[in-house]
Amino acid sequence: MTSPSKAAAESAGSLTLDPEGDNPGDGQRQAPELVGRSPRQLAWIRFKRDKVGVLCAVIIAIFLLVAIFAPLIIKLYGQNAYALYGQDDGLLNAYGLPIKPNGGIDGNHWFGIEPHLGRDVFALLVYGIRTSLCVALCVTILSVVLGVVVGLVQGYIGGRTDYFVGRASDLMMSFPQQLFFIAFTPVVLSLFVKPGQDEPTYLRFTALVLVQFVLGWMSLGRLVRAQVLSLREREYIEAAKLSGASSSRIIRKELLPNLWTTILVQSTLLVPVNVTAEAGLSFLGVGMQQPTPDWGLMFGDAAANYQSDITYMFFPGIAMVIFVVAFNLLGDSVRDALDPKTIR
C-alpha cells in the first residue's frame, strides 16, 4: 500500500517538465508562441474596435458602390435619370408641381419626381452621387500628389527653394477659394469653348477639377513640409546620409513611410470638402449644368421650390449630410487608429 506522502511525491514528479522538451507526453506545458505584429496590423486592430469608424466605413463603401454601379442600379430600378415622366405621363399640374402627395412618391417613383421637368428623383440622386464623387475624388488625388511632392521638396531641400515655393504657396492661399472658384471656372471654359458653341459635359467636369485642384493643394503641402522639417533632423536620417544613401532613396525609404499617416488622414478629410465645394458651385450656377444629374443642381431646384414641394429637398439634403458626416468621422477614426497617443 502506498503512503499518502509517497503518492504526493509521485504525483508531483509526474508534473515535472522535461528540461529538454523531448517528451511532451509527460505533462509538459509549452508557452504560447509570441507573434509580432506590424504597425499596420496594430492600426487595423485598433480601427476594428472603433464601432463608429467601422460603421462610417460601411456607409462610405455603400456610397462608392452606388456611384460605381449607378447604371446597373437604375436599370434594375426601371426608371431613367433623363426621361421627363412628369410631362409625358401627366404627373404634373398646371404649375409644374407633382399631382400626387409628398412630391409624387409612389411605387414607380420611390423618391417622387422633380418639379417642372418631372424626372425621377431617385435616378437623379444615384447619378448625382456619381458626378459629385468623381469630381471630388479627382480633385483629392491631384491635390494629394502635388501637395506631397511640393511639401517634400520644400522640407527636404530647404533654403531658397523652401522660401520661394513657400511664398508662392502663401500667395495662392490668400485667395478666397469660393470667390475664385466662381470667377475662374467660366474663364477656364472660355479658353476651350467659343461663344455660341455647345459645351461638352466632360469639358465642364475637367474645368471644375482643374480650378478646385489648383486652389486646393496648398494646405496639404504646408502640412507635409512641416512634417519633413521635423523628420529630416532625426538620427536615422543623418545615419542614412552618412551611409551614402541618395536623396531619392532617403525620401522614398525614410521620409515617406513616416508621412503616410498624415497623408491618409488628410485625404479622408479632403474628400467631403471637395464634394461640398462642387455641390456649392453647381448650386451657384457655375458647376455642372442641366441635364447632368448633380447634387448641387438638385439643391438649386429644391431651393427654388421648397415652399410648394419640400419633399424634393429632403433626399439630396439627407444624402449629403450622411456622406459628409460619415467621411469626417472616418477620418477621425483613421487618425486615432494610426496614432494611438491621440486622445478624444
Buried (B, 14 or more C-beta within 10 A) or exposed (E): EEEEEEEEEEEEEEEEEEEEEEEEEEEBEEEEEEEEEEEEEEBBEBBEEBEEBBBBBEBBEBBBEBBEBBEEBBEEBEBBBEBBBBBEEEBBEEEBBBEEEBBBBEEBBBBBBBBBBBBBBBBBBBBBBBBBBBBBBBBBBBBBEBBBEBBBBBBBBBEEEBEEBBEEBEEBEEBEBEEBBBEBBEEBBEEEBEEEEEEEEEBBBBBBBBBBBBBBBBBBBBBBBBBBBEBBEEEEBEEBBEEEBEEEEBBEEBBBEBBEBBBBBBBBBBBBBBBBBBBBBBBBEBBBEEBBBBBBBBBBBBEEBEEEBEBBBBBBBEBBEBBBEBBBBBBBBBBBBBEEEEEE
